[in-house]
Amino acid sequence: MRLAGKFIQGEVKTITPVGATGHLRGGIKSTTFRQGEAIITEVAPDKEYAPYVEYGTTAPRRSPPFEPLLYWVQRRLGKAGKEAISITHAIQRKIAMFGTAARKMFGITAAKSENSSKVTRMIESGIKRYLEQS
C-alpha cells in the first residue's frame, strides 16, 4: 500500500503546477495507516489553497490577495518595481472577472487507467509478499 501511495504521489506531483514557490507540489504527501482491519493510503496536499487549484474557481467578483500574486509575478515572470505591480493588478482583475481554470492534477491521475492497473499490481504484489512472510 505504501508503495502504491508513493507511486500516485509521484504521478500527481508531475502534473501539479509549480507556481512561484513549489509549495503546492512539495506539499503533496502520501500517508499509510491502519483503521481497524483496513490499511488505508491517502495522497493529499497539505496546502489550504489546493482545492482552488484542483477544481478552479468561478469569478469571485473580488480580487485575490495582492501579495502572493506579486510574489508570483516577481519570481515566475522576473518583473520588478512598478511593472510587477501593474502586472499583478491586471492578474487580480482577470481572476476577479473570470476565475481560474481547474488543473485537476488529482482527477487526471485517478482517471488514468494505466495508473489503476499499476496500483492494482502493486497492491496484489504487496499482499502476496505479506502472505509469504506469514
Secondary structure by P-SEA (a helix, b strand, c coil): caaaaaaaaaaaaaaccccccccccccbbbbbbbcccbbbbbbbbcccccccccccccccccccccaaaaaaaaaccccccaaaaaaaaaaaaaaacccccccaaaaaaaacaaaaaaaaaaaaaaaaaaaaac
